[in-house]
Structures are given as structure tokens and as C-alpha cells.
Amino acid sequence: MVAPYLRPDARRALIQLVNTGLPFLAVMASMFVALDHGILAAALLFPVGAVLLVRLFMFQHDCGHGSFFAARWANDLLGWVLGVLTLTPYTSWRGSHAIHHASAGNLDRRGIGDVTTLTLPEYLALPKWRRLAYRLYRHPLVMFGIGPIWLFFICNRIPAGNPRRRWRDWLSIIGTDAALAAMLATLVLTLGPAAVLLGWLPVMLLAASIGVWLFYIQHQFEDAYWEPRSRWDFRAAALQGASFYDLPRVLHWMTGNIGFHHIHHLSSRIPNYRLRECHEANPAFQAAPRLTLRASLKCARLALWDAERRKLVPFGA
């Protein structure tokens, strides 16, 4: 069912790069110019720059799966360059994200590349201070406000683990940090510190929050899929545990079609520009859990997996 959609198309990929990369650079340049006329004038461009950056991240995401271009070197080169713009070290992120794809919905393989989710018994067995910590972690203001800052501006900047065993991750993070420092130093020297603090930084913060929300809603919904290793099934985890985020068509464009997440988890080698085609051509895929934009907002209060009810539930449960 997915085989006809696996082949990357260099023409479509390049068109996406042009219709997103050039507007992003133009918007950022216009925003820096607008700062001369006041922060309010520049602020009008913050959401536009953030959305275009999120879309560029989706291209980097495809590169990590080897699906944006046919050639691996082209995917890796573009992924590394975009990783500097998105504050996401490409090689390091690619490894943890691959683990996420291999273990999504598996209760015995939680903890790498996913949103920390406890079962109801696990939460009740915690001491009070750890319950409070988990409640804070799952609070929307932390999850989508402080969390993106912690992830993109701190965690992604610091290598971890044994440098001998994880030298590729270390090289990826340090190399991205060095390129990012050079880019920011150039902005400061040519445009001044205000360009970074009042222009670049707000766009990054807004894009990071949007990105975390998209990743959250793809697996954190009421009728999600969680099973212990003995009963876990890859295809069921994809088609039942990854949402079909049924957004207006313009929002699908802005988010690189990542709303068709059930198909992406079923086969991560499908490029973002073929996901809609695959979904619409196969009625079986249209039966995946569907979330509208309005309905998705209610998912922010979900926090614990109730195995008896087979649902994600809020703390009030």
C-alpha cells in the first residue's frame, strides 16, 4: 500500500526548498529592517518566520529518515545546514528520533525521543515530591513554554554520554554549536545585538513551542496506543498510536504534512510531499485516530496512561 509513495522526487524537494527557504530568508531580513521602526513593526513578522522555520524543520526531519532526496549525502548535507537554523544537531537528533520510531507506544521502551508518560500505577507509587515534579512537567505552561526553551536552547547544545562511544553525537552537537555561534556573531557584528534579542530570538522561541506542540499531539491523545513489549505491534502502534491531525490545508502546508503522522510512522521513508497522496488513496489509512484543531486543544490536559480503560487520562482521573 505504501510502496508507490516511497521514491523521493528531487524536483518536488527542490521546489519545497525554494518556496520555503527563500521566503524565510526574506521574512527574517524584513524583520531586521522593521526593527529600525520599532519592535511592534517587527513583531508582525514573528509568526510568519516561525511557521516557515517549522516547515524547514520538517524538511530536516525528512532528511533524517533519508526520504527528502534519494541520495544520502544530499539528505545529510541539507539536514546539517537546516539543523543550524532549527537549533537541532542533525546527527544526534537523527539517532534519538530513530529510537522513537522503533519504540513508540511500547511501555517497556519509553524514555528516548518521546514525551515522558507515566502509567496510573507508576504515578501513584511515586513519593509526593516526584508526583509534584511530574505534574509540573506535564503542565501546559511548562510543556509548551519552558520545555521548548530547555530542549532547544540547553539540551540540544550540550553533548552527553561517553564521548568515545557517542563521538558522532558529540561532533554533531559541537559542530552545530560552533556554526550557530558564528551565525549569531555575524548578526551581532553587522546588525547589532538588538537584531538577535528582539528579532531572531522571538522567532526561535515561537517556532520551538509550535514544534513541541506538534510532536506532543502526534501521540498524546485520549485513545492512544500503549502496550507492554510482549503485546506491542509496530503497525498497530503506527495506525492507532499516531494521530491523523486533520488540519486545514494551509496548516498542512505550513507543517510539512506532519499531520499525516500515522502514515509517517507506518513508513518513515515516505517524503512529506507524498503523505497526503498515500492517505487519500488508501481508505484503510483514513480510519486512523482523527484529531481536529479544536479537539486537539483538549489533549493538553492528558497526563497518565490508564491501562484498564486503555486511555490517556488527566490527573483528575
Contacts in CASP RR format, 6 or more apart in sequence:
PFRMAT RR
TARGET T0000
AUTHOR 0000-0000-0000
METHOD contacts of the structure
MODEL  1
MVAPYLRPDARRALIQLVNTGLPFLAVMASMFVALDHGILAAALLFPVGA
VLLVRLFMFQHDCGHGSFFAARWANDLLGWVLGVLTLTPYTSWRGSHAIH
HASAGNLDRRGIGDVTTLTLPEYLALPKWRRLAYRLYRHPLVMFGIGPIW
LFFICNRIPAGNPRRRWRDWLSIIGTDAALAAMLATLVLTLGPAAVLLGW
LPVMLLAASIGVWLFYIQHQFEDAYWEPRSRWDFRAAALQGASFYDLPRV
LHWMTGNIGFHHIHHLSSRIPNYRLRECHEANPAFQAAPRLTLRASLKCA
RLALWDAERRKLVPFGA
1 278 0 8 1.000
1 282 0 8 1.000
1 284 0 8 1.000
1 285 0 8 1.000
2 263 0 8 1.000
2 266 0 8 1.000
2 267 0 8 1.000
2 270 0 8 1.000
2 278 0 8 1.000
4 278 0 8 1.000
5 267 0 8 1.000
5 270 0 8 1.000
5 271 0 8 1.000
5 274 0 8 1.000
5 275 0 8 1.000
5 277 0 8 1.000
5 278 0 8 1.000
6 67 0 8 1.000
6 267 0 8 1.000
6 269 0 8 1.000
6 270 0 8 1.000
7 70 0 8 1.000
8 66 0 8 1.000
8 67 0 8 1.000
8 68 0 8 1.000
8 69 0 8 1.000
8 70 0 8 1.000
8 271 0 8 1.000
9 271 0 8 1.000
9 273 0 8 1.000
9 274 0 8 1.000
10 69 0 8 1.000
10 70 0 8 1.000
12 271 0 8 1.000
12 273 0 8 1.000
13 59 0 8 1.000
13 68 0 8 1.000
13 69 0 8 1.000
13 271 0 8 1.000
13 273 0 8 1.000
16 59 0 8 1.000
16 272 0 8 1.000
16 273 0 8 1.000
17 59 0 8 1.000
17 78 0 8 1.000
20 52 0 8 1.000
20 55 0 8 1.000
20 56 0 8 1.000
20 59 0 8 1.000
21 52 0 8 1.000
21 56 0 8 1.000
23 52 0 8 1.000
24 49 0 8 1.000
24 52 0 8 1.000
24 53 0 8 1.000
24 56 0 8 1.000
27 45 0 8 1.000
27 48 0 8 1.000
27 49 0 8 1.000
27 52 0 8 1.000
28 49 0 8 1.000
28 200 0 8 1.000
28 203 0 8 1.000
30 45 0 8 1.000
31 42 0 8 1.000
31 45 0 8 1.000
31 46 0 8 1.000
31 49 0 8 1.000
31 199 0 8 1.000
31 203 0 8 1.000
32 42 0 8 1.000
32 191 0 8 1.000
32 195 0 8 1.000
32 199 0 8 1.000
34 41 0 8 1.000
34 42 0 8 1.000
34 44 0 8 1.000
34 45 0 8 1.000
35 41 0 8 1.000
35 42 0 8 1.000
35 194 0 8 1.000
35 195 0 8 1.000
35 198 0 8 1.000
35 199 0 8 1.000
39 198 0 8 1.000
42 198 0 8 1.000
42 199 0 8 1.000
43 202 0 8 1.000
46 199 0 8 1.000
46 202 0 8 1.000
46 203 0 8 1.000
46 206 0 8 1.000
47 206 0 8 1.000
49 203 0 8 1.000
49 207 0 8 1.000
50 203 0 8 1.000
50 204 0 8 1.000
50 206 0 8 1.000
50 207 0 8 1.000
50 210 0 8 1.000
51 207 0 8 1.000
51 210 0 8 1.000
51 254 0 8 1.000
52 254 0 8 1.000
53 85 0 8 1.000
53 86 0 8 1.000
53 203 0 8 1.000
53 204 0 8 1.000
53 207 0 8 1.000
54 207 0 8 1.000
54 210 0 8 1.000
54 211 0 8 1.000
54 214 0 8 1.000
54 254 0 8 1.000
54 255 0 8 1.000
55 253 0 8 1.000
55 254 0 8 1.000
55 255 0 8 1.000
55 256 0 8 1.000
56 82 0 8 1.000
56 85 0 8 1.000
56 86 0 8 1.000
57 82 0 8 1.000
57 86 0 8 1.000
57 88 0 8 1.000
57 207 0 8 1.000
57 211 0 8 1.000
58 255 0 8 1.000
58 256 0 8 1.000
58 257 0 8 1.000
58 258 0 8 1.000
58 272 0 8 1.000
59 68 0 8 1.000
59 78 0 8 1.000
59 79 0 8 1.000
59 82 0 8 1.000
59 256 0 8 1.000
59 272 0 8 1.000
60 78 0 8 1.000
60 79 0 8 1.000
60 82 0 8 1.000
60 83 0 8 1.000
60 86 0 8 1.000
60 88 0 8 1.000
60 90 0 8 1.000
61 97 0 8 1.000
61 258 0 8 1.000
61 272 0 8 1.000
62 68 0 8 1.000
62 75 0 8 1.000
62 271 0 8 1.000
62 272 0 8 1.000
63 69 0 8 1.000
63 75 0 8 1.000
63 76 0 8 1.000
63 78 0 8 1.000
63 79 0 8 1.000
63 82 0 8 1.000
63 90 0 8 1.000
64 75 0 8 1.000
64 79 0 8 1.000
64 90 0 8 1.000
64 94 0 8 1.000
64 97 0 8 1.000
65 268 0 8 1.000
65 269 0 8 1.000
66 72 0 8 1.000
66 75 0 8 1.000
66 269 0 8 1.000
67 75 0 8 1.000
67 268 0 8 1.000
67 269 0 8 1.000
67 270 0 8 1.000
67 271 0 8 1.000
67 272 0 8 1.000
68 74 0 8 1.000
68 75 0 8 1.000
68 78 0 8 1.000
68 271 0 8 1.000
68 272 0 8 1.000
69 75 0 8 1.000
69 78 0 8 1.000
76 90 0 8 1.000
79 90 0 8 1.000
80 90 0 8 1.000
80 91 0 8 1.000
80 172 0 8 1.000
80 176 0 8 1.000
82 90 0 8 1.000
83 89 0 8 1.000
83 90 0 8 1.000
83 176 0 8 1.000
84 176 0 8 1.000
84 179 0 8 1.000
84 180 0 8 1.000
84 183 0 8 1.000
86 207 0 8 1.000
87 152 0 8 1.000
87 153 0 8 1.000
87 156 0 8 1.000
87 157 0 8 1.000
87 176 0 8 1.000
87 180 0 8 1.000
87 204 0 8 1.000
87 208 0 8 1.000
88 152 0 8 1.000
88 156 0 8 1.000
88 176 0 8 1.000
89 156 0 8 1.000
89 169 0 8 1.000
89 172 0 8 1.000
89 173 0 8 1.000
89 175 0 8 1.000
89 176 0 8 1.000
89 177 0 8 1.000
90 172 0 8 1.000
90 176 0 8 1.000
91 168 0 8 1.000
91 169 0 8 1.000
91 171 0 8 1.000
91 172 0 8 1.000
92 156 0 8 1.000
92 159 0 8 1.000
92 168 0 8 1.000
92 169 0 8 1.000
92 172 0 8 1.000
92 173 0 8 1.000
93 156 0 8 1.000
93 172 0 8 1.000
95 169 0 8 1.000
96 112 0 8 1.000
96 113 0 8 1.000
97 113 0 8 1.000
99 109 0 8 1.000
99 112 0 8 1.000
99 113 0 8 1.000
100 112 0 8 1.000
100 113 0 8 1.000
100 114 0 8 1.000
101 265 0 8 1.000
101 268 0 8 1.000
102 109 0 8 1.000
103 109 0 8 1.000
103 110 0 8 1.000
103 112 0 8 1.000
103 114 0 8 1.000
104 114 0 8 1.000
104 219 0 8 1.000
104 237 0 8 1.000
104 238 0 8 1.000
104 241 0 8 1.000
104 242 0 8 1.000
104 265 0 8 1.000
105 219 0 8 1.000
105 224 0 8 1.000
105 225 0 8 1.000
105 226 0 8 1.000
105 227 0 8 1.000
105 232 0 8 1.000
105 237 0 8 1.000
105 241 0 8 1.000
106 226 0 8 1.000
106 227 0 8 1.000
106 228 0 8 1.000
106 229 0 8 1.000
106 232 0 8 1.000
106 237 0 8 1.000
107 119 0 8 1.000
107 226 0 8 1.000
107 227 0 8 1.000
107 228 0 8 1.000
107 229 0 8 1.000
107 232 0 8 1.000
107 305 0 8 1.000
108 228 0 8 1.000
108 229 0 8 1.000
108 232 0 8 1.000
109 229 0 8 1.000
110 116 0 8 1.000
110 117 0 8 1.000
114 219 0 8 1.000
115 143 0 8 1.000
115 215 0 8 1.000
115 216 0 8 1.000
115 219 0 8 1.000
115 220 0 8 1.000
116 134 0 8 1.000
116 137 0 8 1.000
117 220 0 8 1.000
117 226 0 8 1.000
117 303 0 8 1.000
117 304 0 8 1.000
117 305 0 8 1.000
117 312 0 8 1.000
118 126 0 8 1.000
118 134 0 8 1.000
118 303 0 8 1.000
118 304 0 8 1.000
118 305 0 8 1.000
119 226 0 8 1.000
119 304 0 8 1.000
119 305 0 8 1.000
119 306 0 8 1.000
119 307 0 8 1.000
120 304 0 8 1.000
120 305 0 8 1.000
120 306 0 8 1.000
120 307 0 8 1.000
120 313 0 8 1.000
120 317 0 8 1.000
123 131 0 8 1.000
123 134 0 8 1.000
123 304 0 8 1.000
126 134 0 8 1.000
134 303 0 8 1.000
135 303 0 8 1.000
135 315 0 8 1.000
136 142 0 8 1.000
137 143 0 8 1.000
138 303 0 8 1.000
138 315 0 8 1.000
140 300 0 8 1.000
140 301 0 8 1.000
143 212 0 8 1.000
143 216 0 8 1.000
143 300 0 8 1.000
144 209 0 8 1.000
144 212 0 8 1.000
144 213 0 8 1.000
144 216 0 8 1.000
144 300 0 8 1.000
145 209 0 8 1.000
145 212 0 8 1.000
147 212 0 8 1.000
148 205 0 8 1.000
148 208 0 8 1.000
148 209 0 8 1.000
148 211 0 8 1.000
148 212 0 8 1.000
149 205 0 8 1.000
149 208 0 8 1.000
151 208 0 8 1.000
151 212 0 8 1.000
152 204 0 8 1.000
152 208 0 8 1.000
153 204 0 8 1.000
153 208 0 8 1.000
156 173 0 8 1.000
156 176 0 8 1.000
157 173 0 8 1.000
157 177 0 8 1.000
158 173 0 8 1.000
159 166 0 8 1.000
159 169 0 8 1.000
159 170 0 8 1.000
159 173 0 8 1.000
159 174 0 8 1.000
160 166 0 8 1.000
160 169 0 8 1.000
161 169 0 8 1.000
163 170 0 8 1.000
184 196 0 8 1.000
184 200 0 8 1.000
187 195 0 8 1.000
187 196 0 8 1.000
187 200 0 8 1.000
188 195 0 8 1.000
188 196 0 8 1.000
214 245 0 8 1.000
214 255 0 8 1.000
214 258 0 8 1.000
214 259 0 8 1.000
216 299 0 8 1.000
216 300 0 8 1.000
217 243 0 8 1.000
217 245 0 8 1.000
217 291 0 8 1.000
217 296 0 8 1.000
217 299 0 8 1.000
218 242 0 8 1.000
218 243 0 8 1.000
218 245 0 8 1.000
218 258 0 8 1.000
218 259 0 8 1.000
218 261 0 8 1.000
219 241 0 8 1.000
219 242 0 8 1.000
219 243 0 8 1.000
220 299 0 8 1.000
220 302 0 8 1.000
220 312 0 8 1.000
221 243 0 8 1.000
221 289 0 8 1.000
221 291 0 8 1.000
221 296 0 8 1.000
221 299 0 8 1.000
221 302 0 8 1.000
221 312 0 8 1.000
222 299 0 8 1.000
222 302 0 8 1.000
222 311 0 8 1.000
222 312 0 8 1.000
222 313 0 8 1.000
223 240 0 8 1.000
223 289 0 8 1.000
223 310 0 8 1.000
223 311 0 8 1.000
224 240 0 8 1.000
224 241 0 8 1.000
224 289 0 8 1.000
224 305 0 8 1.000
224 311 0 8 1.000
224 312 0 8 1.000
225 236 0 8 1.000
225 237 0 8 1.000
225 240 0 8 1.000
225 241 0 8 1.000
226 305 0 8 1.000
226 307 0 8 1.000
227 233 0 8 1.000
227 236 0 8 1.000
227 237 0 8 1.000
235 266 0 8 1.000
237 265 0 8 1.000
238 262 0 8 1.000
238 263 0 8 1.000
238 265 0 8 1.000
238 266 0 8 1.000
239 262 0 8 1.000
239 266 0 8 1.000
239 285 0 8 1.000
239 287 0 8 1.000
239 288 0 8 1.000
240 288 0 8 1.000
240 289 0 8 1.000
241 262 0 8 1.000
241 265 0 8 1.000
241 289 0 8 1.000
242 261 0 8 1.000
242 262 0 8 1.000
242 264 0 8 1.000
242 265 0 8 1.000
242 288 0 8 1.000
243 259 0 8 1.000
243 261 0 8 1.000
243 262 0 8 1.000
243 288 0 8 1.000
243 289 0 8 1.000
243 290 0 8 1.000
243 291 0 8 1.000
244 259 0 8 1.000
244 260 0 8 1.000
244 261 0 8 1.000
244 262 0 8 1.000
244 279 0 8 1.000
244 285 0 8 1.000
244 286 0 8 1.000
244 288 0 8 1.000
244 289 0 8 1.000
244 290 0 8 1.000
244 291 0 8 1.000
245 258 0 8 1.000
245 259 0 8 1.000
245 260 0 8 1.000
245 261 0 8 1.000
245 291 0 8 1.000
245 293 0 8 1.000
245 296 0 8 1.000
246 259 0 8 1.000
246 290 0 8 1.000
246 291 0 8 1.000
246 292 0 8 1.000
247 255 0 8 1.000
247 259 0 8 1.000
247 293 0 8 1.000
248 293 0 8 1.000
251 293 0 8 1.000
252 259 0 8 1.000
252 260 0 8 1.000
252 276 0 8 1.000
256 272 0 8 1.000
257 272 0 8 1.000
257 273 0 8 1.000
257 275 0 8 1.000
257 276 0 8 1.000
258 264 0 8 1.000
258 272 0 8 1.000
259 275 0 8 1.000
260 275 0 8 1.000
260 276 0 8 1.000
260 278 0 8 1.000
260 279 0 8 1.000
262 285 0 8 1.000
262 288 0 8 1.000
262 289 0 8 1.000
263 270 0 8 1.000
263 275 0 8 1.000
263 278 0 8 1.000
263 279 0 8 1.000
263 285 0 8 1.000
264 270 0 8 1.000
264 275 0 8 1.000
266 285 0 8 1.000
270 278 0 8 1.000
278 285 0 8 1.000
279 285 0 8 1.000
279 286 0 8 1.000
280 286 0 8 1.000
291 299 0 8 1.000
299 312 0 8 1.000
301 314 0 8 1.000
302 312 0 8 1.000
302 313 0 8 1.000
302 314 0 8 1.000
303 312 0 8 1.000
303 313 0 8 1.000
303 314 0 8 1.000
303 315 0 8 1.000
304 312 0 8 1.000
304 313 0 8 1.000
304 314 0 8 1.000
304 315 0 8 1.000
304 317 0 8 1.000
305 311 0 8 1.000
305 312 0 8 1.000
305 313 0 8 1.000
306 312 0 8 1.000
306 313 0 8 1.000
306 317 0 8 1.000
END
